[in-house]
């Protein structure tokens, strides 16, 4: 997952394939057997932010920061 996460972060930074990134990371979050790392949560939050979904992004940023 770490390698894939690096690719997702690049895509988010470049504003590319954001819908796919969101779908993949949402599926990852929904899987109870997968660990949710702060970096994964931040990548999903960044993708939400770039697609105008700030209300979905803010709780993820807080969770990533441990608040």
PyMOL Python script that loads the backbone (N, CA, C, O; Angstrom):
from pymol import cmd

cmd.read_pdbstr("""\
ATOM      1  N   UNK A   1       0.819  -1.199   0.000  1.00  0.00           N
ATOM      2  CA  UNK A   1       0.000   0.000   0.000  1.00  0.00           C
ATOM      3  C   UNK A   1       0.862   1.261   0.000  1.00  0.00           C
ATOM      4  O   UNK A   1       0.468   2.280  -0.568  1.00  0.00           O
ATOM      5  N   UNK A   2       2.032   1.198   0.631  1.00  0.00           N
ATOM      6  CA  UNK A   2       2.887   2.383   0.702  1.00  0.00           C
ATOM      7  C   UNK A   2       3.287   2.882  -0.687  1.00  0.00           C
ATOM      8  O   UNK A   2       3.283   4.085  -0.949  1.00  0.00           O
ATOM      9  N   UNK A   3       3.635   1.938  -1.577  1.00  0.00           N
ATOM     10  CA  UNK A   3       4.026   2.345  -2.930  1.00  0.00           C
ATOM     11  C   UNK A   3       2.842   2.967  -3.658  1.00  0.00           C
ATOM     12  O   UNK A   3       2.987   3.995  -4.319  1.00  0.00           O
ATOM     13  N   UNK A   4       1.678   2.349  -3.541  1.00  0.00           N
ATOM     14  CA  UNK A   4       0.478   2.890  -4.171  1.00  0.00           C
ATOM     15  C   UNK A   4       0.143   4.257  -3.601  1.00  0.00           C
ATOM     16  O   UNK A   4      -0.282   5.152  -4.331  1.00  0.00           O
ATOM     17  N   UNK A   5       0.332   4.417  -2.317  1.00  0.00           N
ATOM     18  CA  UNK A   5       0.045   5.698  -1.677  1.00  0.00           C
ATOM     19  C   UNK A   5       0.921   6.812  -2.246  1.00  0.00           C
ATOM     20  O   UNK A   5       0.461   7.943  -2.405  1.00  0.00           O
ATOM     21  N   UNK A   6       2.163   6.501  -2.548  1.00  0.00           N
ATOM     22  CA  UNK A   6       3.044   7.469  -3.182  1.00  0.00           C
ATOM     23  C   UNK A   6       2.510   7.911  -4.533  1.00  0.00           C
ATOM     24  O   UNK A   6       2.582   9.089  -4.884  1.00  0.00           O
ATOM     25  N   UNK A   7       1.974   6.963  -5.289  1.00  0.00           N
ATOM     26  CA  UNK A   7       1.383   7.293  -6.590  1.00  0.00           C
ATOM     27  C   UNK A   7       0.127   8.146  -6.412  1.00  0.00           C
ATOM     28  O   UNK A   7      -0.089   9.108  -7.150  1.00  0.00           O
ATOM     29  N   UNK A   8      -0.692   7.788  -5.433  1.00  0.00           N
ATOM     30  CA  UNK A   8      -1.901   8.576  -5.165  1.00  0.00           C
ATOM     31  C   UNK A   8      -1.538  10.018  -4.799  1.00  0.00           C
ATOM     32  O   UNK A   8      -2.171  10.963  -5.271  1.00  0.00           O
ATOM     33  N   UNK A   9      -0.531  10.175  -3.969  1.00  0.00           N
ATOM     34  CA  UNK A   9      -0.111  11.520  -3.568  1.00  0.00           C
ATOM     35  C   UNK A   9       0.350  12.344  -4.772  1.00  0.00           C
ATOM     36  O   UNK A   9       0.052  13.535  -4.868  1.00  0.00           O
ATOM     37  N   UNK A  10       1.071  11.710  -5.680  1.00  0.00           N
ATOM     38  CA  UNK A  10       1.497  12.407  -6.905  1.00  0.00           C
ATOM     39  C   UNK A  10       0.295  12.811  -7.741  1.00  0.00           C
ATOM     40  O   UNK A  10       0.231  13.934  -8.240  1.00  0.00           O
ATOM     41  N   UNK A  11      -0.650  11.906  -7.894  1.00  0.00           N
ATOM     42  CA  UNK A  11      -1.842  12.213  -8.684  1.00  0.00           C
ATOM     43  C   UNK A  11      -2.621  13.370  -8.070  1.00  0.00           C
ATOM     44  O   UNK A  11      -3.091  14.256  -8.784  1.00  0.00           O
ATOM     45  N   UNK A  12      -2.756  13.361  -6.759  1.00  0.00           N
ATOM     46  CA  UNK A  12      -3.476  14.439  -6.080  1.00  0.00           C
ATOM     47  C   UNK A  12      -2.739  15.761  -6.278  1.00  0.00           C
ATOM     48  O   UNK A  12      -3.356  16.783  -6.579  1.00  0.00           O
ATOM     49  N   UNK A  13      -1.436  15.736  -6.110  1.00  0.00           N
ATOM     50  CA  UNK A  13      -0.650  16.957  -6.265  1.00  0.00           C
ATOM     51  C   UNK A  13      -0.794  17.531  -7.678  1.00  0.00           C
ATOM     52  O   UNK A  13      -0.813  18.748  -7.862  1.00  0.00           O
ATOM     53  N   UNK A  14      -0.895  16.639  -8.678  1.00  0.00           N
ATOM     54  CA  UNK A  14      -1.008  17.060 -10.078  1.00  0.00           C
ATOM     55  C   UNK A  14      -2.455  17.262 -10.530  1.00  0.00           C
ATOM     56  O   UNK A  14      -2.704  17.571 -11.695  1.00  0.00           O
ATOM     57  N   UNK A  15      -3.407  17.088  -9.609  1.00  0.00           N
ATOM     58  CA  UNK A  15      -4.838  17.195  -9.939  1.00  0.00           C
ATOM     59  C   UNK A  15      -5.250  16.229 -11.047  1.00  0.00           C
ATOM     60  O   UNK A  15      -5.990  16.601 -11.957  1.00  0.00           O
ATOM     61  N   UNK A  16      -4.776  15.004 -10.971  1.00  0.00           N
ATOM     62  CA  UNK A  16      -5.091  14.012 -11.986  1.00  0.00           C
ATOM     63  C   UNK A  16      -5.808  12.824 -11.373  1.00  0.00           C
ATOM     64  O   UNK A  16      -5.463  12.361 -10.286  1.00  0.00           O
ATOM     65  N   UNK A  17      -6.809  12.342 -12.085  1.00  0.00           N
ATOM     66  CA  UNK A  17      -7.557  11.133 -11.702  1.00  0.00           C
ATOM     67  C   UNK A  17      -8.056  11.181 -10.260  1.00  0.00           C
ATOM     68  O   UNK A  17      -8.032  10.176  -9.550  1.00  0.00           O
ATOM     69  N   UNK A  18      -8.501  12.345  -9.843  1.00  0.00           N
ATOM     70  CA  UNK A  18      -8.925  12.513  -8.451  1.00  0.00           C
ATOM     71  C   UNK A  18     -10.104  11.624  -8.093  1.00  0.00           C
ATOM     72  O   UNK A  18     -10.167  11.106  -6.978  1.00  0.00           O
ATOM     73  N   UNK A  19     -11.045  11.436  -9.023  1.00  0.00           N
ATOM     74  CA  UNK A  19     -12.188  10.560  -8.727  1.00  0.00           C
ATOM     75  C   UNK A  19     -11.726   9.132  -8.476  1.00  0.00           C
ATOM     76  O   UNK A  19     -12.255   8.452  -7.596  1.00  0.00           O
ATOM     77  N   UNK A  20     -10.739   8.673  -9.247  1.00  0.00           N
ATOM     78  CA  UNK A  20     -10.213   7.319  -9.051  1.00  0.00           C
ATOM     79  C   UNK A  20      -9.463   7.210  -7.727  1.00  0.00           C
ATOM     80  O   UNK A  20      -9.592   6.218  -7.009  1.00  0.00           O
ATOM     81  N   UNK A  21      -8.695   8.220  -7.419  1.00  0.00           N
ATOM     82  CA  UNK A  21      -7.952   8.233  -6.152  1.00  0.00           C
ATOM     83  C   UNK A  21      -8.929   8.170  -4.983  1.00  0.00           C
ATOM     84  O   UNK A  21      -8.746   7.388  -4.051  1.00  0.00           O
ATOM     85  N   UNK A  22      -9.961   8.997  -5.041  1.00  0.00           N
ATOM     86  CA  UNK A  22     -10.962   9.010  -3.971  1.00  0.00           C
ATOM     87  C   UNK A  22     -11.639   7.653  -3.849  1.00  0.00           C
ATOM     88  O   UNK A  22     -11.798   7.135  -2.744  1.00  0.00           O
ATOM     89  N   UNK A  23     -12.035   7.078  -4.971  1.00  0.00           N
ATOM     90  CA  UNK A  23     -12.709   5.769  -4.934  1.00  0.00           C
ATOM     91  C   UNK A  23     -11.812   4.699  -4.333  1.00  0.00           C
ATOM     92  O   UNK A  23     -12.262   3.902  -3.510  1.00  0.00           O
ATOM     93  N   UNK A  24     -10.550   4.675  -4.737  1.00  0.00           N
ATOM     94  CA  UNK A  24      -9.623   3.667  -4.211  1.00  0.00           C
ATOM     95  C   UNK A  24      -9.368   3.854  -2.720  1.00  0.00           C
ATOM     96  O   UNK A  24      -9.379   2.886  -1.959  1.00  0.00           O
ATOM     97  N   UNK A  25      -9.139   5.099  -2.301  1.00  0.00           N
ATOM     98  CA  UNK A  25      -8.844   5.336  -0.889  1.00  0.00           C
ATOM     99  C   UNK A  25     -10.080   5.159  -0.008  1.00  0.00           C
ATOM    100  O   UNK A  25      -9.956   4.747   1.145  1.00  0.00           O
ATOM    101  N   UNK A  26     -11.261   5.463  -0.529  1.00  0.00           N
ATOM    102  CA  UNK A  26     -12.492   5.193   0.224  1.00  0.00           C
ATOM    103  C   UNK A  26     -12.672   3.695   0.407  1.00  0.00           C
ATOM    104  O   UNK A  26     -13.075   3.247   1.481  1.00  0.00           O
ATOM    105  N   UNK A  27     -12.379   2.912  -0.631  1.00  0.00           N
ATOM    106  CA  UNK A  27     -12.471   1.451  -0.520  1.00  0.00           C
ATOM    107  C   UNK A  27     -11.474   0.934   0.514  1.00  0.00           C
ATOM    108  O   UNK A  27     -11.784   0.027   1.286  1.00  0.00           O
ATOM    109  N   UNK A  28     -10.293   1.509   0.523  1.00  0.00           N
ATOM    110  CA  UNK A  28      -9.279   1.131   1.504  1.00  0.00           C
ATOM    111  C   UNK A  28      -9.774   1.421   2.922  1.00  0.00           C
ATOM    112  O   UNK A  28      -9.610   0.597   3.822  1.00  0.00           O
ATOM    113  N   UNK A  29     -10.374   2.584   3.115  1.00  0.00           N
ATOM    114  CA  UNK A  29     -10.890   2.956   4.445  1.00  0.00           C
ATOM    115  C   UNK A  29     -12.020   2.040   4.883  1.00  0.00           C
ATOM    116  O   UNK A  29     -12.169   1.762   6.073  1.00  0.00           O
ATOM    117  N   UNK A  30     -12.817   1.568   3.930  1.00  0.00           N
ATOM    118  CA  UNK A  30     -13.972   0.725   4.258  1.00  0.00           C
ATOM    119  C   UNK A  30     -13.569  -0.705   4.620  1.00  0.00           C
ATOM    120  O   UNK A  30     -14.360  -1.442   5.209  1.00  0.00           O
ATOM    121  N   UNK A  31     -12.367  -1.091   4.278  1.00  0.00           N
ATOM    122  CA  UNK A  31     -11.888  -2.443   4.563  1.00  0.00           C
ATOM    123  C   UNK A  31     -11.375  -2.496   6.003  1.00  0.00           C
ATOM    124  O   UNK A  31     -10.376  -1.852   6.323  1.00  0.00           O
ATOM    125  N   UNK A  32     -12.041  -3.251   6.869  1.00  0.00           N
ATOM    126  CA  UNK A  32     -11.634  -3.289   8.278  1.00  0.00           C
ATOM    127  C   UNK A  32     -10.284  -3.968   8.504  1.00  0.00           C
ATOM    128  O   UNK A  32      -9.711  -3.856   9.588  1.00  0.00           O
ATOM    129  N   UNK A  33      -9.773  -4.668   7.496  1.00  0.00           N
ATOM    130  CA  UNK A  33      -8.491  -5.366   7.639  1.00  0.00           C
ATOM    131  C   UNK A  33      -7.302  -4.508   7.218  1.00  0.00           C
ATOM    132  O   UNK A  33      -6.153  -4.923   7.369  1.00  0.00           O
ATOM    133  N   UNK A  34      -7.569  -3.325   6.697  1.00  0.00           N
ATOM    134  CA  UNK A  34      -6.497  -2.439   6.240  1.00  0.00           C
ATOM    135  C   UNK A  34      -6.281  -1.328   7.266  1.00  0.00           C
ATOM    136  O   UNK A  34      -7.233  -0.740   7.780  1.00  0.00           O
ATOM    137  N   UNK A  35      -5.018  -1.057   7.549  1.00  0.00           N
ATOM    138  CA  UNK A  35      -4.674   0.000   8.502  1.00  0.00           C
ATOM    139  C   UNK A  35      -4.817   1.368   7.834  1.00  0.00           C
ATOM    140  O   UNK A  35      -4.388   1.562   6.697  1.00  0.00           O
ATOM    141  N   UNK A  36      -5.419   2.301   8.549  1.00  0.00           N
ATOM    142  CA  UNK A  36      -5.572   3.667   8.058  1.00  0.00           C
ATOM    143  C   UNK A  36      -4.444   4.509   8.629  1.00  0.00           C
ATOM    144  O   UNK A  36      -4.462   4.864   9.807  1.00  0.00           O
ATOM    145  N   UNK A  37      -3.473   4.825   7.801  1.00  0.00           N
ATOM    146  CA  UNK A  37      -2.333   5.617   8.247  1.00  0.00           C
ATOM    147  C   UNK A  37      -2.643   7.102   8.108  1.00  0.00           C
ATOM    148  O   UNK A  37      -3.494   7.485   7.304  1.00  0.00           O
ATOM    149  N   UNK A  38      -1.964   7.935   8.879  1.00  0.00           N
ATOM    150  CA  UNK A  38      -2.165   9.379   8.727  1.00  0.00           C
ATOM    151  C   UNK A  38      -1.894   9.862   7.298  1.00  0.00           C
ATOM    152  O   UNK A  38      -2.589  10.752   6.807  1.00  0.00           O
ATOM    153  N   UNK A  39      -0.909   9.296   6.639  1.00  0.00           N
ATOM    154  CA  UNK A  39      -0.592   9.710   5.274  1.00  0.00           C
ATOM    155  C   UNK A  39      -1.716   9.350   4.309  1.00  0.00           C
ATOM    156  O   UNK A  39      -2.036  10.130   3.412  1.00  0.00           O
ATOM    157  N   UNK A  40      -2.313   8.180   4.485  1.00  0.00           N
ATOM    158  CA  UNK A  40      -3.440   7.785   3.644  1.00  0.00           C
ATOM    159  C   UNK A  40      -4.628   8.705   3.876  1.00  0.00           C
ATOM    160  O   UNK A  40      -5.293   9.115   2.924  1.00  0.00           O
ATOM    161  N   UNK A  41      -4.899   9.034   5.139  1.00  0.00           N
ATOM    162  CA  UNK A  41      -5.998   9.934   5.454  1.00  0.00           C
ATOM    163  C   UNK A  41      -5.760  11.320   4.872  1.00  0.00           C
ATOM    164  O   UNK A  41      -6.688  11.960   4.377  1.00  0.00           O
ATOM    165  N   UNK A  42      -4.517  11.781   4.932  1.00  0.00           N
ATOM    166  CA  UNK A  42      -4.189  13.085   4.362  1.00  0.00           C
ATOM    167  C   UNK A  42      -4.345  13.077   2.843  1.00  0.00           C
ATOM    168  O   UNK A  42      -4.845  14.044   2.268  1.00  0.00           O
ATOM    169  N   UNK A  43      -3.926  12.003   2.195  1.00  0.00           N
ATOM    170  CA  UNK A  43      -4.062  11.918   0.733  1.00  0.00           C
ATOM    171  C   UNK A  43      -5.528  11.981   0.335  1.00  0.00           C
ATOM    172  O   UNK A  43      -5.886  12.680  -0.613  1.00  0.00           O
ATOM    173  N   UNK A  44      -6.381  11.255   1.054  1.00  0.00           N
ATOM    174  CA  UNK A  44      -7.813  11.284   0.761  1.00  0.00           C
ATOM    175  C   UNK A  44      -8.385  12.670   1.044  1.00  0.00           C
ATOM    176  O   UNK A  44      -9.183  13.184   0.261  1.00  0.00           O
ATOM    177  N   UNK A  45      -7.987  13.269   2.142  1.00  0.00           N
ATOM    178  CA  UNK A  45      -8.464  14.617   2.477  1.00  0.00           C
ATOM    179  C   UNK A  45      -8.020  15.629   1.419  1.00  0.00           C
ATOM    180  O   UNK A  45      -8.795  16.505   1.034  1.00  0.00           O
ATOM    181  N   UNK A  46      -6.791  15.512   0.956  1.00  0.00           N
ATOM    182  CA  UNK A  46      -6.305  16.417  -0.089  1.00  0.00           C
ATOM    183  C   UNK A  46      -7.111  16.249  -1.374  1.00  0.00           C
ATOM    184  O   UNK A  46      -7.439  17.232  -2.038  1.00  0.00           O
ATOM    185  N   UNK A  47      -7.427  15.010  -1.722  1.00  0.00           N
ATOM    186  CA  UNK A  47      -8.228  14.754  -2.926  1.00  0.00           C
ATOM    187  C   UNK A  47      -9.627  15.343  -2.768  1.00  0.00           C
ATOM    188  O   UNK A  47     -10.161  15.942  -3.701  1.00  0.00           O
ATOM    189  N   UNK A  48     -10.216  15.173  -1.593  1.00  0.00           N
ATOM    190  CA  UNK A  48     -11.528  15.783  -1.336  1.00  0.00           C
ATOM    191  C   UNK A  48     -11.444  17.306  -1.465  1.00  0.00           C
ATOM    192  O   UNK A  48     -12.308  17.932  -2.079  1.00  0.00           O
ATOM    193  N   UNK A  49     -10.407  17.888  -0.889  1.00  0.00           N
ATOM    194  CA  UNK A  49     -10.245  19.340  -0.945  1.00  0.00           C
ATOM    195  C   UNK A  49     -10.153  19.822  -2.384  1.00  0.00           C
ATOM    196  O   UNK A  49     -10.786  20.811  -2.754  1.00  0.00           O
ATOM    197  N   UNK A  50      -9.376  19.134  -3.186  1.00  0.00           N
ATOM    198  CA  UNK A  50      -9.190  19.552  -4.577  1.00  0.00           C
ATOM    199  C   UNK A  50     -10.438  19.360  -5.426  1.00  0.00           C
ATOM    200  O   UNK A  50     -10.555  19.949  -6.501  1.00  0.00           O
ATOM    201  N   UNK A  51     -11.374  18.539  -4.951  1.00  0.00           N
ATOM    202  CA  UNK A  51     -12.631  18.347  -5.681  1.00  0.00           C
ATOM    203  C   UNK A  51     -13.771  19.141  -5.051  1.00  0.00           C
ATOM    204  O   UNK A  51     -14.935  18.948  -5.403  1.00  0.00           O
ATOM    205  N   UNK A  52     -13.435  20.038  -4.115  1.00  0.00           N
ATOM    206  CA  UNK A  52     -14.434  20.916  -3.522  1.00  0.00           C
ATOM    207  C   UNK A  52     -15.258  20.298  -2.413  1.00  0.00           C
ATOM    208  O   UNK A  52     -16.317  20.822  -2.068  1.00  0.00           O
ATOM    209  N   UNK A  53     -14.799  19.196  -1.849  1.00  0.00           N
ATOM    210  CA  UNK A  53     -15.542  18.509  -0.788  1.00  0.00           C
ATOM    211  C   UNK A  53     -14.863  18.742   0.564  1.00  0.00           C
ATOM    212  O   UNK A  53     -14.426  17.803   1.229  1.00  0.00           O
ATOM    213  N   UNK A  54     -14.789  20.001   0.945  1.00  0.00           N
ATOM    214  CA  UNK A  54     -14.092  20.378   2.174  1.00  0.00           C
ATOM    215  C   UNK A  54     -14.744  19.783   3.420  1.00  0.00           C
ATOM    216  O   UNK A  54     -14.055  19.469   4.391  1.00  0.00           O
ATOM    217  N   UNK A  55     -16.066  19.629   3.397  1.00  0.00           N
ATOM    218  CA  UNK A  55     -16.747  19.064   4.568  1.00  0.00           C
ATOM    219  C   UNK A  55     -16.348  17.607   4.801  1.00  0.00           C
ATOM    220  O   UNK A  55     -16.396  17.131   5.935  1.00  0.00           O
ATOM    221  N   UNK A  56     -15.959  16.898   3.753  1.00  0.00           N
ATOM    222  CA  UNK A  56     -15.463  15.531   3.913  1.00  0.00           C
ATOM    223  C   UNK A  56     -13.981  15.529   4.285  1.00  0.00           C
ATOM    224  O   UNK A  56     -13.503  14.623   4.968  1.00  0.00           O
ATOM    225  N   UNK A  57     -13.267  16.550   3.829  1.00  0.00           N
ATOM    226  CA  UNK A  57     -11.825  16.608   4.054  1.00  0.00           C
ATOM    227  C   UNK A  57     -11.466  16.940   5.500  1.00  0.00           C
ATOM    228  O   UNK A  57     -10.555  16.332   6.063  1.00  0.00           O
ATOM    229  N   UNK A  58     -12.160  17.888   6.102  1.00  0.00           N
ATOM    230  CA  UNK A  58     -11.776  18.384   7.430  1.00  0.00           C
ATOM    231  C   UNK A  58     -11.719  17.293   8.502  1.00  0.00           C
ATOM    232  O   UNK A  58     -10.741  17.247   9.249  1.00  0.00           O
ATOM    233  N   UNK A  59     -12.720  16.411   8.614  1.00  0.00           N
ATOM    234  CA  UNK A  59     -12.606  15.355   9.634  1.00  0.00           C
ATOM    235  C   UNK A  59     -11.411  14.424   9.394  1.00  0.00           C
ATOM    236  O   UNK A  59     -10.813  13.919  10.344  1.00  0.00           O
ATOM    237  N   UNK A  60     -11.073  14.202   8.130  1.00  0.00           N
ATOM    238  CA  UNK A  60      -9.930  13.338   7.826  1.00  0.00           C
ATOM    239  C   UNK A  60      -8.615  14.013   8.211  1.00  0.00           C
ATOM    240  O   UNK A  60      -7.708  13.363   8.731  1.00  0.00           O
ATOM    241  N   UNK A  61      -8.515  15.315   7.954  1.00  0.00           N
ATOM    242  CA  UNK A  61      -7.321  16.039   8.387  1.00  0.00           C
ATOM    243  C   UNK A  61      -7.181  15.952   9.910  1.00  0.00           C
ATOM    244  O   UNK A  61      -6.085  15.723  10.421  1.00  0.00           O
ATOM    245  N   UNK A  62      -8.270  16.131  10.619  1.00  0.00           N
ATOM    246  CA  UNK A  62      -8.227  16.047  12.097  1.00  0.00           C
ATOM    247  C   UNK A  62      -7.811  14.654  12.554  1.00  0.00           C
ATOM    248  O   UNK A  62      -6.997  14.499  13.464  1.00  0.00           O
ATOM    249  N   UNK A  63      -8.385  13.642  11.903  1.00  0.00           N
ATOM    250  CA  UNK A  63      -8.052  12.260  12.262  1.00  0.00           C
ATOM    251  C   UNK A  63      -6.578  11.984  11.966  1.00  0.00           C
ATOM    252  O   UNK A  63      -5.900  11.327  12.755  1.00  0.00           O
ATOM    253  N   UNK A  64      -6.082  12.479  10.840  1.00  0.00           N
ATOM    254  CA  UNK A  64      -4.675  12.262  10.479  1.00  0.00           C
ATOM    255  C   UNK A  64      -3.739  12.906  11.494  1.00  0.00           C
ATOM    256  O   UNK A  64      -2.648  12.399  11.754  1.00  0.00           O
ATOM    257  N   UNK A  65      -4.173  14.030  12.069  1.00  0.00           N
ATOM    258  CA  UNK A  65      -3.371  14.727  13.069  1.00  0.00           C
ATOM    259  C   UNK A  65      -3.579  14.172  14.478  1.00  0.00           C
ATOM    260  O   UNK A  65      -2.922  14.603  15.426  1.00  0.00           O
ATOM    261  N   UNK A  66      -4.501  13.209  14.606  1.00  0.00           N
ATOM    262  CA  UNK A  66      -4.741  12.604  15.900  1.00  0.00           C
ATOM    263  C   UNK A  66      -5.575  13.444  16.840  1.00  0.00           C
ATOM    264  O   UNK A  66      -5.452  13.337  18.060  1.00  0.00           O
ATOM    265  N   UNK A  67      -6.429  14.283  16.266  1.00  0.00           N
ATOM    266  CA  UNK A  67      -7.260  15.160  17.092  1.00  0.00           C
ATOM    267  C   UNK A  67      -8.693  14.706  17.080  1.00  0.00           C
ATOM    268  O   UNK A  67      -9.542  15.325  17.721  1.00  0.00           O
TER     269      UNK A  67
END
""", "prot")
cmd.dss("prot")
cmd.show_as("cartoon", "prot")
cmd.util.cbc("prot")
cmd.orient("prot")
